[in-house]
Amino acid sequence: MRDHGTGSPFLDACHGRPVPFTPVWFMRQAGRSLPEYRAARGDGDILEAIRCPELAAELTLQPVRRHGVDAAILFSDIMAPLALMGVGVEIVPGRGPVVAEPFRTKADLARLRPLEAEVDVAPVLEAVRLARRELDPMGVPLIGFAGAPFTVASYLVEGGPSRTYAATKVLMHSEPALWEALVGALADISLGFLRAQVTAGAQAVQLFDSWAGTLGTEDYRTHAMPASARVLGGLADLGIPRIHFGVGTGELLADMAAAGADVVGVDWRVQLGVARSRVGPGVALQGNLDPALCLAPLPVVEQRVRKVLDDAAGLGGHVFNLGHGVLPETDPGTLTRIVEWVHAYQHRG
């Protein structure tokens, strides 16, 4: 059991408070890189696992036991609320979320009803409670999460993952009222989902706007940021850290912070000092090792880990993470070593 003293280094870093060491966790730390994950999941569908609170809690706990990370993130999916509400979403292995009938017209909005959290996502909330029972004696906090309205809308409009997001952008510009209604409805669902997770026991939340980086700054501010701000602002009274993350969002970091984030995730394309200059003071940074580098020889990985930590030294609150999720082919032993290096780090500058 790690001694966190009176608090958690992860939560303290999110709030910009002094910490005894840099806290670390990994996006997709619960996943196919772990043999115990593959053994527990078997060939089952991810939504089947999400519907089983005991299994979801176990998958949440596995990387904490193996790696000694400073936070657990709930095993779930950004499309879980919609899938559990019966919107017609499948998580296809090797592809991701697939929507049988893409959203393209005003009539499609009728398929989105208000979230009844205690009914619709009851298994997820029970997984939160079960995970907290195991995590509390370890002194490790639990992160809940949801998808940001733009990213979830892009899956609904495209019908699945996309390289261009052409249908999304066309709808956004040609039917702005429809687009605003769509992301507004999704904002309410994500907000309700996150608040319910916090009520069940989540001690921090992350809003994944994974594909916001496909937008330019003007489009982001007009068509994505207001809905994300609605989610993040709706959590302000809870007093828990709100992490805002996207990929390829270097030009959007200031806006992502201004949307109501306490912590902004930074991918590997932007040096942390540059990120700090864009975000400004008072907001912690999370990141930002390139996930691909976890496949390199250990001396290379250690060098790059130190570079991230050196970049973050003196910048204020910092949570070490990857710039995106753990790749499935990553050696779990490498992740464990990264945690050890981060915890042992002392700045030499």
C-alpha positions, 0 to 999 in steps of 0.5 A, spaced: 500 500 500 502 506 497 502 512 503 499 518 500 499 521 507 493 526 508 491 526 500 492 523 493 498 525 489 494 525 483 488 529 486 493 534 489 497 535 482 490 536 479 488 541 484 495 544 483 498 543 490 505 540 492 506 533 491 511 528 494 512 525 487 509 526 480 503 522 479 502 517 473 496 513 470 495 511 463 489 512 458 487 505 456 491 502 462 486 497 463 486 493 456 489 488 451 496 490 453 495 486 460 494 478 460 490 478 466 485 483 462 485 478 456 483 472 461 478 476 464 474 478 458 475 472 453 472 473 447 466 477 450 463 484 447 466 490 451 458 492 452 457 485 455 463 487 460 460 494 461 454 490 463 457 486 468 459 490 474 463 485 477 467 484 471 468 492 469 470 493 477 475 487 476 478 490 469 478 497 473 483 494 478 488 490 474 492 496 472 493 498 479 495 492 482 500 490 476 503 497 475 502 501 482 499 507 478 496 513 482 489 513 479 484 508 476 480 509 471 473 506 470 473 500 465 467 503 460 467 506 453 465 513 451 459 510 447 456 506 453 450 511 455 448 511 448 448 503 447 445 502 454 440 507 452 438 503 446 440 508 441 443 502 436 451 502 438 455 497 437 463 496 439 466 492 433 473 489 435 478 492 431 474 498 429 470 501 435 463 504 435 459 503 429 452 506 429 447 502 425 443 508 423 447 514 422 444 521 425 443 525 419 436 529 420 431 532 425 427 526 426 433 522 428 434 527 434 427 523 437 432 517 438 435 521 444 431 521 450 434 524 457 438 519 461 435 516 467 442 514 470 440 510 475 436 506 470 440 506 464 447 506 466 446 502 473 451 497 471 456 502 470 454 506 477 455 499 481 462 498 478 464 505 480 461 503 487 465 496 487 471 499 485 471 504 490 471 499 495 477 495 493 481 502 491 480 506 498 484 501 502 490 502 497 489 510 497 488 510 490 482 515 487 478 513 481 476 517 475 470 517 471 469 519 464 464 520 458 465 522 451 465 530 449 459 532 445 463 533 439 466 526 439 460 522 440 456 526 435 461 525 430 460 517 431 453 518 431 453 522 424 459 518 421 456 511 423 463 509 426 470 512 426 472 516 420 478 519 417 475 526 414 469 527 419 466 530 412 459 528 414 460 531 421 462 537 418 457 538 413 452 537 417 455 542 422 455 547 417 449 546 413 444 545 419 447 549 424 440 548 428 440 541 428 447 540 430 446 545 436 440 541 438 444 534 437 450 536 441 446 539 446 442 533 447 449 529 448 451 534 453 446 533 457 447 525 457 454 526 458 453 531 464 448 526 467 452 520 466 458 524 469 454 527 475 452 520 477 459 517 477 461 522 482 455 520 486 457 513 486 464 514 488 468 517 482 473 522 485 475 525 478 472 525 471 475 526 464 471 528 458 474 525 452 474 529 446 478 525 442 477 527 435 476 535 437 483 536 433 480 535 427 477 542 428 480 549 426 479 554 432 474 558 429 469 551 428 471 549 435 469 555 439 463 555 435 460 548 434 464 544 439 466 548 445 459 551 448 457 544 449 463 541 452 463 547 457 456 545 458 458 539 461 464 541 465 460 547 467 455 543 470 460 539 474 463 545 477 459 545 484 462 538 485 469 540 487 472 534 483 478 535 478 475 536 471 480 533 466 479 535 458 483 531 453 483 531 446 488 528 440 491 533 435 488 539 439 495 543 440 491 549 437 485 548 442 489 548 449 487 555 451 480 554 449 479 547 452 482 550 459 477 555 458 471 551 457 472 549 464 477 544 465 482 543 472 486 539 468 488 539 460 491 533 457 496 534 452 498 529 446 505 528 444 505 533 439 506 539 443 512 540 448 509 541 455 512 548 456 509 550 450 502 547 453 503 551 459 504 558 455 497 557 451 493 554 457 496 559 462 497 558 470 491 555 474 490 549 470 494 543 471 497 539 465 496 531 463 501 528 459 505 527 454 509 521 452 508 518 445 504 511 446 509 508 440 515 510 444 513 505 449 515 499 444 522 502 444 528 499 448 527 500 455 533 505 455 530 509 450 523 509 454 527 512 460 530 517 456 523 520 453 520 519 460 525 523 463 524 528 457 517 529 459 518 530 466 524 535 465 519 539 460 514 539 466 519 541 472 517 548 474 510 549 470 506 547 476 501 541 477 503 535 472 500 528 472 504 524 467 500 520 462 501 518 455 499 523 449 493 518 448 492 510 450 496 505 451 497 501 445 495 493 445 502 491 443 505 494 449 509 490 454 506 491 461 513 491 464 515 497 460 509 501 463 511 498 470 518 501 469 515 507 467 511 508 473 517 507 477 521 512 473 516 517 474 516 516 482 523 516 483 524 522 478 528 528 481 529 534 477 537 535 475 536 542 472 
